[in-house]
Every structure is written in structure tokens, then in C-alpha cells.
Amino acid sequence: ELFNFCGTTLLRTGKGIRRAIDEGICTRKDLYVTTKLWNTYHHPNHVPLALERCLADLGFDYVDEFLIHFPISMEVMLAAI
């Protein structure tokens, strides 16, 4: 089955999948996990960092596919605090 994890749902999704694996409902090898690179992280220096963040949020060592969310990059806009 194909799962697509996005944004803030990564933490909850990863927790749910890890629970299913821990309970023996499925194994990691049973799953094909894909996630995506957000538009603001297209710079080559940002891609590995974005992937590491996704992996950490999911609690996985790897994903099976890492997609470009949209083929046009966007500039990071930081709000004044």
C-alpha cells in the first residue's frame, strides 16, 4: 500500500505506523513509504536536511521514495517574531 505523508502529520503518522509494526500488524518491509520535498527546500544544500527531518519525524531509517512536491521552488519567508 502507498502512503503519502505531509507536513505536521509526519509525527502522528510515523507514530501510528511504528505502533502497527510493534504490534505485529505489518512489517516495515510490507510498506512502501513515500514523502515529499517541500517547495522551500529545493536548494541542493537543503535537500539532505529536509530528508533527515522527514526520517526523524517518521522514526524511520529510510523512505522508499522522496518526491519533489512541486517542480517550482519557493523562497523561504521568515515571519518577524
LOKE-244777 format. One record per residue: residue number from 0; chain; y, x, z of N, C-alpha, C, O, CB in turn. Coordinates in Angstrom, 3 decimals. Last residue first. Glycine has a CB too. Layout:
N
ATOM;NUM;A;Y;X;Z;Y;X;Z;Y;X;Z;Y;X;Z;Y;X;Z .
...
***
This chain:
81
ATOM;80;A;37.840;9.192;14.542;37.392;8.591;15.809;38.534;8.546;16.770;38.374;8.078;17.898;36.217;9.368;16.420 .
ATOM;79;A;37.883;8.532;11.117;38.573;9.137;12.255;38.139;8.428;13.529;38.081;7.199;13.575;40.119;9.065;12.081 .
ATOM;78;A;34.935;8.797;9.164;35.979;7.964;9.776;36.606;8.716;10.943;35.926;9.448;11.663;35.399;6.597;10.256 .
ATOM;77;A;34.151;10.578;6.330;34.075;10.557;7.777;35.244;9.760;8.337;36.402;10.027;8.016;34.065;11.986;8.346 .
ATOM;76;A;32.378;10.207;3.521;33.668;9.826;4.086;33.492;9.710;5.596;32.766;8.841;6.078;34.199;8.479;3.465 .
ATOM;75;A;30.900;12.084;1.046;30.797;11.670;2.445;32.200;11.384;2.958;33.097;12.219;2.844;30.090;12.764;3.317 .
ATOM;74;A;30.736;10.827;-2.249;31.322;11.747;-1.303;31.163;11.209;0.111;31.281;10.005;0.338;32.794;11.989;-1.629 .
ATOM;73;A;27.727;10.230;-4.045;28.973;9.753;-3.449;29.462;10.815;-2.475;28.675;11.602;-1.949;28.776;8.371;-2.731 .
ATOM;72;A;25.953;10.503;-7.169;26.241;10.893;-5.786;27.579;10.332;-5.345;28.441;10.005;-6.161;26.232;12.422;-5.637 .
ATOM;71;A;23.790;8.476;-8.932;25.179;8.931;-8.843;25.480;9.272;-7.389;25.292;8.450;-6.492;26.171;7.844;-9.382 .
ATOM;70;A;21.250;7.361;-8.925;21.464;8.602;-9.647;22.905;9.148;-9.618;23.186;10.181;-10.226;21.058;8.402;-11.047 .
ATOM;69;A;19.988;6.504;-5.758;20.820;6.073;-6.883;21.233;7.341;-7.609;21.545;8.331;-6.948;22.083;5.225;-6.411 .
ATOM;68;A;17.964;7.719;-4.246;18.308;6.312;-4.049;19.071;5.744;-5.229;18.819;4.615;-5.649;19.123;6.144;-2.787 .
ATOM;67;A;15.360;9.618;-5.241;16.820;9.589;-5.264;17.208;8.119;-5.243;16.818;7.359;-6.129;17.419;10.343;-6.533 .
ATOM;66;A;12.459;9.741;-3.067;13.200;9.260;-4.227;14.701;9.490;-4.097;15.242;9.550;-2.992;12.928;7.791;-4.437 .
ATOM;65;A;9.673;11.242;-2.283;11.065;11.257;-1.808;11.945;10.952;-3.009;12.150;11.808;-3.869;11.455;12.647;-1.144 .
ATOM;64;A;6.369;10.602;-1.327;7.376;10.547;-2.390;8.758;10.459;-1.750;8.977;9.702;-0.804;7.125;9.331;-3.348 .
ATOM;63;A;4.874;11.014;0.892;4.214;11.180;-0.394;5.207;11.200;-1.551;4.924;11.743;-2.618;3.204;10.075;-0.602 .
ATOM;62;A;6.041;13.040;3.560;6.032;11.766;2.853;5.399;12.035;1.497;5.397;13.169;1.020;7.486;11.152;2.714 .
ATOM;61;A;4.956;14.781;6.546;5.226;14.708;5.112;5.379;13.257;4.682;4.901;12.349;5.362;4.100;15.391;4.308 .
ATOM;60;A;4.748;14.504;9.210;4.859;15.869;8.703;5.230;15.880;7.228;5.756;16.870;6.721;3.552;16.625;8.918 .
ATOM;59;A;6.587;11.898;10.927;5.552;12.383;10.013;5.802;13.839;9.664;6.915;14.346;9.801;5.505;11.527;8.734 .
ATOM;58;A;8.506;10.418;12.209;7.497;11.078;13.029;6.332;11.588;12.198;5.213;11.700;12.698;6.990;10.133;14.092 .
ATOM;57;A;10.677;9.246;11.052;9.382;8.602;10.861;8.308;9.169;11.784;7.329;8.495;12.102;8.944;8.746;9.422 .
ATOM;56;A;12.629;11.063;11.843;12.764;9.652;12.209;11.441;8.909;12.082;11.121;8.048;12.901;13.820;8.980;11.341 .
ATOM;55;A;11.615;13.414;10.657;11.767;13.334;12.113;11.840;11.877;12.564;11.198;11.492;13.542;13.029;14.098;12.571 .
ATOM;54;A;11.781;12.712;7.946;10.487;13.053;8.546;10.541;12.930;10.069;9.618;12.402;10.689;10.068;14.480;8.146 .
ATOM;53;A;14.561;12.354;7.691;13.637;11.246;7.428;12.289;11.500;8.087;11.721;10.606;8.715;13.455;11.041;5.914 .
ATOM;52;A;15.392;14.984;8.263;15.821;13.858;9.113;14.897;12.660;8.937;14.496;12.027;9.914;17.273;13.451;8.784 .
ATOM;51;A;14.266;16.374;6.146;13.842;16.685;7.516;14.225;15.560;8.473;13.469;15.227;9.386;14.466;18.013;7.985 .
ATOM;50;A;15.762;15.236;4.044;14.310;15.036;4.119;13.808;15.308;5.532;13.003;14.539;6.057;13.579;15.949;3.109 .
ATOM;49;A;18.307;16.197;4.675;18.066;14.755;4.634;16.572;14.453;4.736;16.168;13.522;5.433;18.643;14.149;3.343 .
ATOM;48;A;17.885;18.938;4.398;18.290;18.391;5.694;18.023;16.896;5.770;17.570;16.388;6.796;19.769;18.669;5.950 .
ATOM;47;A;17.286;19.184;1.659;16.270;19.517;2.675;16.605;18.949;4.055;15.712;18.530;4.792;16.115;21.028;2.777 .
ATOM;46;A;19.861;18.168;0.606;18.571;17.520;0.349;17.513;17.896;1.388;16.890;16.999;1.955;18.075;17.889;-1.041 .
ATOM;45;A;22.113;19.719;1.018;21.888;18.580;1.904;20.501;17.967;1.756;20.013;17.316;2.680;22.924;17.528;1.645 .
ATOM;44;A;22.287;21.637;-0.942;22.171;22.096;0.452;21.804;20.963;1.407;21.249;21.208;2.478;23.479;22.737;0.902 .
ATOM;43;A;22.663;20.056;-3.287;21.404;20.789;-3.058;21.215;21.283;-1.622;20.084;21.340;-1.139;21.337;21.965;-3.986 .
ATOM;42;A;24.011;16.845;-2.717;24.282;18.269;-2.827;22.999;19.034;-2.495;22.318;18.700;-1.526;25.454;18.695;-1.884 .
ATOM;41;A;23.299;14.246;-2.062;22.814;14.807;-3.319;23.086;16.304;-3.462;22.432;16.963;-4.270;23.442;14.078;-4.468 .
ATOM;40;A;23.946;12.538;0.069;23.220;13.777;0.340;22.657;14.439;-0.915;21.639;15.126;-0.840;22.102;13.502;1.300 .
ATOM;39;A;24.991;10.074;-0.472;25.896;11.054;0.131;25.232;12.401;0.390;25.886;13.320;0.883;26.444;10.512;1.423 .
ATOM;38;A;22.860;8.498;-1.335;23.870;8.977;-2.294;24.756;10.077;-1.740;25.222;10.930;-2.495;24.734;7.832;-2.739 .
ATOM;37;A;19.741;9.393;0.235;20.948;8.583;0.102;21.983;9.280;-0.775;21.969;10.502;-0.928;21.543;8.282;1.479 .
ATOM;36;A;16.500;9.518;-0.771;17.671;10.354;-0.534;18.910;9.498;-0.767;19.095;8.945;-1.851;17.671;11.621;-1.462 .
ATOM;35;A;13.830;7.553;0.663;14.809;7.923;-0.355;15.955;8.774;0.164;16.316;8.751;1.340;15.362;6.698;-0.976 .
ATOM;34;A;10.232;7.402;0.818;11.552;7.137;1.369;12.558;7.676;0.373;12.168;8.207;-0.667;11.740;7.785;2.790 .
ATOM;33;A;6.831;6.447;0.959;7.980;6.905;0.189;9.253;6.568;0.950;9.322;5.553;1.645;7.996;6.268;-1.226 .
ATOM;32;A;3.456;6.879;1.549;4.767;6.680;2.164;5.849;7.267;1.270;5.789;8.432;0.877;4.819;7.320;3.571 .
ATOM;31;A;0.541;5.425;1.464;1.388;6.168;0.525;2.815;5.880;0.975;3.318;4.769;0.803;1.136;5.744;-1.012 .
ATOM;30;A;-2.238;5.577;3.714;-0.898;5.127;3.353;-0.268;6.020;2.294;-0.522;7.224;2.245;-0.012;5.084;4.583 .
ATOM;29;A;-4.546;6.704;4.523;-4.641;5.377;3.907;-3.307;4.917;3.321;-3.260;3.978;2.527;-5.128;4.360;4.931 .
ATOM;28;A;-3.792;8.976;5.875;-4.305;9.138;4.507;-4.463;7.807;3.783;-4.510;7.779;2.554;-5.640;9.859;4.534 .
ATOM;27;A;-3.248;7.964;8.352;-2.111;8.400;7.527;-2.550;8.546;6.075;-1.779;8.274;5.155;-1.526;9.743;8.053 .
ATOM;26;A;-5.277;5.034;8.814;-5.023;6.462;8.982;-3.832;6.821;8.107;-3.456;6.056;7.219;-6.285;7.325;8.613 .
ATOM;25;A;-5.316;1.980;10.740;-5.302;2.724;9.484;-5.163;4.202;9.825;-4.956;4.570;10.982;-4.140;2.243;8.538 .
ATOM;24;A;-6.002;1.193;13.268;-5.885;0.165;12.229;-5.916;0.804;10.847;-6.471;0.242;9.903;-4.587;-0.652;12.412 .
ATOM;23;A;-6.028;2.889;15.429;-7.158;2.927;14.507;-7.136;1.862;13.433;-8.139;1.644;12.754;-8.409;2.806;15.265 .
ATOM;22;A;-3.884;3.148;17.032;-4.817;2.077;17.386;-6.006;2.004;16.431;-6.888;1.162;16.597;-4.094;0.744;17.401 .
ATOM;21;A;-2.481;5.161;15.705;-3.033;5.443;17.033;-4.082;4.404;17.454;-5.046;4.733;18.144;-1.907;5.489;18.067 .
ATOM;20;A;-1.659;3.691;13.437;-2.562;4.841;13.297;-3.248;5.139;14.629;-4.461;5.345;14.672;-1.788;6.091;12.800 .
ATOM;19;A;0.027;1.835;14.636;-1.138;1.369;13.866;-2.154;2.489;13.679;-3.361;2.262;13.753;-0.697;0.828;12.493 .
ATOM;18;A;1.919;3.620;15.727;1.132;2.755;16.611;-0.126;2.266;15.891;-1.216;2.279;16.463;1.981;1.550;17.092 .
ATOM;17;A;3.005;4.682;13.401;2.286;5.574;14.317;1.422;4.767;15.287;0.316;5.187;15.630;3.279;6.461;15.100 .
ATOM;16;A;4.214;2.353;12.444;3.114;2.962;11.697;2.311;3.897;12.598;1.080;3.901;12.560;3.649;3.729;10.471 .
ATOM;15;A;6.171;1.906;14.419;5.145;0.903;14.126;3.953;1.481;13.390;2.809;1.135;13.684;5.736;-0.216;13.314 .
ATOM;14;A;7.699;4.244;14.226;7.039;3.897;15.490;5.918;2.897;15.252;4.834;3.029;15.821;8.055;3.324;16.494 .
ATOM;13;A;8.652;4.021;11.614;7.790;5.136;11.989;7.024;4.844;13.266;5.840;5.161;13.375;8.607;6.401;12.155 .
ATOM;12;A;10.241;1.735;11.929;9.104;1.727;11.020;8.121;2.836;11.371;6.911;2.616;11.419;9.575;1.875;9.575 .
ATOM;11;A;12.188;2.619;13.738;11.313;1.492;14.087;10.070;1.466;13.218;8.971;1.206;13.707;12.062;0.171;13.953 .
ATOM;10;A;13.299;4.763;12.221;12.790;4.966;13.579;11.813;3.867;13.972;10.730;4.152;14.483;13.944;5.019;14.579 .
ATOM;9;A;14.083;3.495;9.794;13.096;4.579;9.820;12.490;4.764;11.200;11.273;4.908;11.323;13.733;5.880;9.365 .
ATOM;8;A;16.126;1.712;9.824;14.797;1.166;10.070;13.738;2.264;10.153;12.603;1.990;10.546;14.430;0.173;8.976 .
ATOM;7;A;18.434;2.943;9.079;18.154;2.872;10.508;16.782;2.294;10.804;16.317;2.380;11.940;19.207;2.048;11.197 .
ATOM;6;A;17.289;3.857;5.854;18.314;3.876;6.889;17.810;3.791;8.306;16.869;4.487;8.687;19.235;2.783;6.667 .
ATOM;5;A;14.136;2.641;4.753;15.538;2.976;4.537;16.315;2.992;5.842;16.032;2.251;6.783;16.170;1.994;3.571 .
ATOM;4;A;11.013;2.971;3.210;11.771;2.971;4.457;13.210;3.366;4.192;13.466;4.334;3.475;11.136;3.918;5.482 .
ATOM;3;A;8.582;1.339;1.626;9.856;1.974;1.337;10.714;1.855;2.594;11.093;0.753;2.989;10.560;1.320;0.087 .
ATOM;2;A;5.126;1.576;0.977;6.188;1.221;1.904;7.448;1.966;1.505;7.374;3.121;1.085;5.790;1.545;3.368 .
ATOM;1;A;2.286;0.433;-0.646;3.517;1.195;-0.779;4.562;0.668;0.195;4.847;-0.529;0.235;4.043;1.133;-2.224 .
ATOM;0;A;-1.170;0.844;0.000;0.000;0.000;0.000;1.234;0.890;0.000;1.224;1.976;0.580;-0.003;-0.961;1.214 .
***
